[in-house]
Amino acid sequence: YAYGRECYAVKEKITGQNISPLSVEKNYVKNSYAFLAEYNSFEGGRFLAALLKNNINVRYAEKDFSYGGKKFKKGTLVVLKKGNEQSVETFIQLADKYKMNVTSIQSGFMESGFDFGSDKLVQVKQPVVAIVTGESAYAESAGELWHLFDKELEYPVILLNAANISNVNLKDVDVMIMPNGYYKSVPERDNALKQWVRQGGKLIALENAVARMAAGDWGFKLKNTDMAKNDESWQGYQNLKRYENRERDWLTENTPGAIYKVYLDNSNPIAFGYPDFYYSLKMNTNLLEFSKDGWNIGVLKKDNFISGFVGSKAKESINDGAVIALNAFGSGTVVCFVDNPIFRSFWENGKLLLLNAVFLSK
C-alpha cells in the first residue's frame, strides 16, 4: 500500500527466479517535432522537476491521445522541439538519468484525441515554492517536506516563518505549502494569505492546516463527524466515564493509523499518473464536506477501510466525505489534503499527488 503496488497472498510456497529489469523505451530521434514521456510514477515527478529547473519548456496532455498506433494517457509530458532547440541534449540526458520511457514524434497531428495546437496541451510553469515553518508548524511535518524538495527532487524551496507571513512580500511566491501543525487564529496573517491567494497564489494545506482553514472563511468546511447517536435532547450521561477505561474510550473515537481506499477523479491533474483509486494512510477522523463549487478529487465512500487500527466509533463516521479537494479562491487556488500524502517520507505512493498539486494543478 505504501508503494502503490499490486500484491497477492498465496498459501503455497512459490519458487523464485531472477528476472531482468523492465526495459526502458528510448525512441530518440533528435530532429523530431516533439518528445513524449510517460508520467505515472514519482520518478516522473522528479523528471518534471528537473526539466523545469533546467529551463526546459514542458507541457502535459490533459486528455488521452494516440500516435503511431500507441496510446498515451492524460498527464503525458510533452516537450516540443520548438522553443527547446538548445535543450534537446539536456532533455535526453535527464530522460536517461530518470529512466523515462520516451517516444519521438514527427508531427503535431494525432490519430485520435486532440492535436497539439489544442488547449488540451497545457504549459507547466516553473513555480517558486515556499514551505511554512516555525511557530505552529510541526517540525517533523515541515522537515519531511523540506527533505522531499531539497534531497529527493533537488528543487529549491523557500522556508517562511509562520509568525512573519503577514510581514513578508509574497508577490514572488507561486506555491505555498502549509504542513501539519497547530495554527493559531491570527486574522492579520489570514488576511495576508487570502489576499495573496486571491491575486493568483496557490495554497496547499495538509492535515491540521486544513482543519484550521476550514474554521475560517476559505470556502470549504470539515464534515460533521459527531459520533453521538442518541437523538434525545439531553445527553449528559454520555459524559460519565470510568477513569480505568480512559485509554480504551479514547481509542474508540480515534485513528492512530489505518489504510483507506480513496476513490480518485483521475481526470483531474492532481491525480494524473494514478488509477481511479489511491491507498491513503489516515491518522485522523477529518473529512471535508463535498464541495459544490470546487473539485472533490479524493473521496471516501462507505466500507473503504483496508487495514490498520481505527476506533469502533470513529470507523462509523469515516465515510461519505472528501480527503483531497481543490477550490478556486479569487484568481488563486486552495488545495486540501486531509491526510499526509508523504507521511515520514516513506508513504511513497502519495508523493506524486503532492508534486501534481505543486506543478500541474490549476
N, C-alpha and C positions, 0 to 999 in steps of 0.2 A: 504493500500500500504506500509506503514512504517513497518508493521509486516509481510508482505507477506502472508496475509490471504485472502481466497476467500470469498467475501461478496456479498449480494444481496439487492436490493432496492425493497420494496413492497408497494403497495397502501393501503392495508388493515392492520388494527391492528392485531398483532399476539399475542396470549396469551402465556406467557412464562411458563416454568415449570422447576423445579430443575432436573438436570441430574447428574449422577455420573461422576467423572473424568475418563479419559481414563485409562484403565488398562495397567500396565507395565508388559511385559513378563520377568519372572525370571527363565528361564530354566537352572538353575545352576547344573552341575554335576562336582564337583571339580576334580575328576580324569578323565579329558577329554583330547582329543587331542588338542582342541583349543576352544576359546570363540569368538563369532561373535557379534558385537554391531552395531545397525543401526546408520547411520550418515547422518542426514538430518535436523539439527537444530543448533542453537547457543549453546544449551546445549551439543550437540555432540562435538562442538569445545572446550567447557570448559572441557569436559570429556577427550578429547585427550590431552589437555594441562596438565591436572592433571596426566594422565598416564606417560607422558614424564617427568614431574617434579619429579615423584616418581620412575624414572629409570626403568619403565616397557617397555620391548621391544614390540613395536606395529607396525603393518603393515596395509596397506589398499589395498583393491581389486581394480585393475584398470579396471576390466570388470565385468559384471553381471555373476552370477553363481547360482546354486541351490543345495540344500542338504536337504535330508529328506522330500522331497515334498514341500519345501519352497524356494521361490526365494529371492535372496539377490542382492541388487543393487550395482553398482560400487561406491566406496567410503566406503563400509562397513569396519569397523575396525576389525582387526583380531589379537588376542593375543594368540600365541602358548604357550602351557604349557612348551615345551622345551625352556630353556633359561629364563623362568619366574617361576621356581619351587618354589622359596621363596616369590613370589609376588602374588600368587593366592588370598589369603585373602584380600590383599590390593586392588586388582582389583575388587573383589566383593563388598567391602565397597564403592569404588568410583562409581561403577555402580549403587548401591543403592542411593548414595548421589545425583547423577545427573539424576536419574530416567531413565536409559537407558534400552532399550529392548535388552536383551542378550540371545543368544542361544548357548548351548554347542554342540559340535560335537565330534564324536568318531573316525574320520578318515580324512585324507587329500585328499581322492579321492571324487570328486564331481560328482553329477548326470549329470550336464551339465555345460558348461562354461570351466573352467580351474581347474586343480588340484593344490594343494598347494605347489608343487615343482616348479611351473612355475614362470617366471619372472614377471607375472601379479600380483604377491603379492609383494608389494613394502614396503621396510623398511622405517620407519619415523625416521629421525634423530632429536635429541633434539637440536634445534638451539639456539645460542646466538644471541639475538635480540637487536638492537640499534635503538633509535629514534633521529633524528636530531632536535636540539633545538637552542635557542639563535638567533644570528644575521640572519635576513632574514626569519626565520621560524615563522609563525603567532602563537602567544601564545595559542589561543583557539584551533587551529588545533593540535598543539603538545600536549596540555593538554588533549584533548579527547582521543588521542592515549595512552598517559601515563595512564589515568584513565582506559581504556579498559584492558590493561595488568596488571596494579597494583591492581585494585579493582575488576574487573569482572572476569578476568582469574586467578589472583594471580600468574602470571608468571613473573619472573624477567626480567627487561629491563635495558639497559644502555642508559643514556642520553648524547649525543655528541653535543658539541657546534659547529655550522656550521663554525665559524671562525677558528676553530682549527683542522678541519678534515685532512688537509694536513700535520699536525704535529703529528697525532695520529697513533700508530701502530694498524692497523685494522686486523691483521692476525688471531686474536682470535674471530672476529665478523663474524657470518654466514649470518645474515639478517640485512639490514639497511632500515629503513622507512623514507622517506622524506615527511613530511606533507606539506600542503598548505603553500605557503609563497612567498615572493618577493626575489628570489635568484639572486644575482648579478653574473656577469660573472667573475669568478676568475680561470684562466687557471691552476694554480698550484693545486687548490682544485679539479678541474675536473680531472686532470691527476692522482691524488692520488686515486680518486674514480674509475676511469677507470681501473687503474692497479689492484685495489682490486677486481673488478668485473671480470676482465679477468682471475684472478687467482682462481675463483670459488665462489665469493661472490654473494649474491642475493640482488638487489636494488629494492625497491618498492616505486614508486613515485606517489603522489596524487595531483590532480588539477594543480595548477600553477607550481608545481615542474615538472610536465610532460611537460608543455609549455616551461619551462626553459631548460630542457634537449633536447627537440626537436630542439631547436635553435643550439645545438651543434652536434657533430659527435657521436651520440649514436645509430644510426641505425633505427630511426623512425622519422616521420615528422607529424606535425599538418596538417590537411586538410585545404586547402584554402577555407574559407567560405566568401569570398568577396561578399558583398551583392549588389554591384553596378551592375545593369542590362543593363546599357547603353553601347553599343558597339562602340560609336563614340570615336575617339582618344582624343578629348578634353572634359573634364568633369568638368570644373571649376565651372559652375553654381550650381553643386551639393553641393558646399561648402557654398553657400549663405543661411543662416538660420536666422529665426527670434528669437530674444532673448526670447520673451514671450513663445515660443514653445520649449524651451530647454529641459524641463523635458519630454515632450511628445516625442521629437525627440530621446532623449536618450533611452527611453523605447522601441521604435520600434526595436532597434538593440541589445537589451539585454534580459537576462533571470533572473529576480530576484528570481524565484523559480518555477519550473514546474516538473511534474512527467512524465517520458517517459518509455515506454515498451522497454526493451533491450532484444534482442534475444541472448541466450546463447548457446555456444558449451559446453553442459554439459557432454561431453566425456572427457573434459579437467579437471584435478584435481582441478583447481581453482574454477570450477563451480560444483563440487561434492556436492550432497545434495539438488540441485535445479532442478526444471523442466527446460524446454528449454527456459525459459524467466525469467526476473527479472525486478522489477519496481525500477528505479533509480531516485533520486532527483537531477535534473540538475540545477546548479546555474551559468552556463557559456555557451558559444556557442562553446566551443572547441570540436573538433573531431580529431581522428587520421586517417591518410591515411591507407587503408588496407595494411597490411604487406605481402610481397611475401615470405619472409624467416622465419617469426615468426608465432605466433598464434593469430588470431583475435577472442578473446573469447567472448566478448560482443559487439554486433553490433546494430546500429540504422538504420533501414530501413525507407522508406517513410511512413508518416502518423502514426508515433509512439507516438505522443503527446497524453497524457491521461488526465491530469488535471493541474490546476495552471495557472500561467501567463507566457507567452512568447511573446516578441515583434513580430509584424507582419512581419518585415523584417528578424528577427532572425529565425522565425519559418520556413521560406522558405529554410534556409541553414542547419538546424539541421537534417540531414539525410544522409544515404549512407556513414557512417564512423564508426570507432571503438571507443568504450569508455573504453573497457578493453582489454589489449593486453599483450602478453609475447614474448620477443625476447631473443635469445641467444646472449651473448656478451663475446667472448672468451670462457673460461670454465665456465663462470657465467651466470647469468640471470637478465634481467631487466623486471619488471612487472609494467605496467602503468594503473592507474585508473584516467581517465579524470575527473570523478566526485567523490565526497567524499562518500564512502560506509557506513560511520558511522556518518554522519552529526549530530553534537551536541549530540552524543551518544543516540539519540532517533530513528535513522533510523535502527531499529533492523534487518531488512531483509538483510542488506548488511554486517553485521558483520562476518557472516560465510565466505563470499567471501574473506575478508581480512585475516581471520585466515587460509583459504586454501592457499592463496598466501604465507603466512609465513611458514606453516608447511608441506603442501602437494606438492606444485608446484615444478617442476624440469626442 
